[in-house]
Amino acid sequence: MKIRRAAIYARPDRKEALELAREAFRLLSEQGIEVFYDTSIANILNGPSIELRFQDVDAVIVIGGDGTLLRVLQLLHDRAPILHLVRMGRKAFLFEDIDPRQSIQNINKLLEGKYELEIIRRLRVRVLGHEFYALNEAAILALGSKVVGLRVTVDNEVVYSDLEGDGIIVSTPTGSTAYNYSAGGPILHPDLEAVSLTPVNPVERYVGPIVVPGRLTVRILVHYTLRPVKLIVDGVVERLLYKGVVVEGVLDGPPIRIARFNKFSRLKAPWLRK
């Protein structure tokens, strides 16, 4: 894919990240690429800005960690430009573990097409006429000290008829090592087309997680609550839900596309992390 138009998104709170953003801008400009800073850093760096929520680009240089990447993906919504990831964060499991300045220099390889493209499917989440996309998970969680009652079906087959507790996590294979794993859910191999349904602190201790095919639609009905509950998508998007609301999820959302320049292990079991 020929890259003609690119954007740079970096952590605005890290001086090093902003310096790398300037260097990325210089390298791209020297190659004749139309390049912009995301609006969150454009004023800081005194450069041309772009609103990624509304404008298209061929590639995005992401400088930060997993949290930075998740925020970028929510801005991009259903669009899938090539992502060039530059590690500048404590938690950066989707980023290649190489020196950030070397990652910036790899921009030249990006423009020459010298990379492997990793494609990761996202979870499509529908609620109240809106659609969101999750790389890691969608969680429905009770607020405060009250429990929520949920009815969960998979293609109309009941999985949890009356799940009472703090809520449930619907996790992708990519997100299975994150919040899902912390809540006692299983780790899914990244090649699986599946999602994990993991109850969060269920009242009935015998209730456990289940893995279901990703092509099937998960429907979660909020059938009991004394106060609003919260839908949280990738820790970024939050929506309040009320009794009677149905949330649907299926692993057929638009993919993300990551440029890889080195051998990269997609299996991120926590006990294998250094």
C-alpha positions, 0 to 999 in steps of 0.5 A: 500500500502506497502511503501518501498521507499520515498522522502522528499520535503521541503521549502528550505527557511525555517529553520523550514521546513528543521529541520522537513525534517531531522526528517522525514528522521530519522523516515523513516530510522528507519523503514527500508524505502529507503529514499531520499531528493529532489535535491533542499534540499539534498545538504543543508541537506547533504543527499542522493538525488533523482530527482522526475522528473525522479525517482519513489517513493511510498510516498512523504513527502511534507513540506510547503504550497499549493505552495510547493505542486503544485511544487511537482506535476509538478515534479511528472507529471503523477505519483501518489505516496501517499502524506503526507502533513506537513503544513509549510506555510501561504496558505495551504488549502489542508494541515491538520491544525495541529502542524507540528511536530505532522504531522511528527510523523504521518509518523508512521501511514502512514507506518502502513496504518492508514490513509484515502486516498483522491483522487483528479482528475487533469485537463489534459492540451494539447498544441503543443504536450505537456501534463500538469496536473493542480490541480487548474487551467490552465489560458491563459493570455494576456501579457502587455496592449494588449488584447487577442481574444479567441474562446472557445468550449466545445465538439465542441459547441461554448461557447465564439465565440469571447472572448476579454479581458485579457484571461480565467481561466479553473478551477477544483473544487479544484482550484475554490476557488483560482484564479478562485474565485478572478476573479469572478468565481463560487465555485464548490463543490469538489464532482462535476466532472466539470470545471469552465470557467471564463473570465478575465476582458472581454471587453464585460461586459455581458460575464460571467463564465460558469460551464461545465461537466468535462468529456467534452473537452474544446478547446481554440483557440488563434485567435487574439493577437498582441503579445504572450500570456501565458499559466500558469498551477497551477502558476508553468508551463508557456508556450508562445502561439501564434495566431492559437494555440489551448489549450485543457483541460479535467478533466481526468488527473491522480489523486493525492493521499493524506493521511488523518489522521484526519477529513478534510473538502474538502469544502473550501469556503473562507467565512468559513476559519478561 
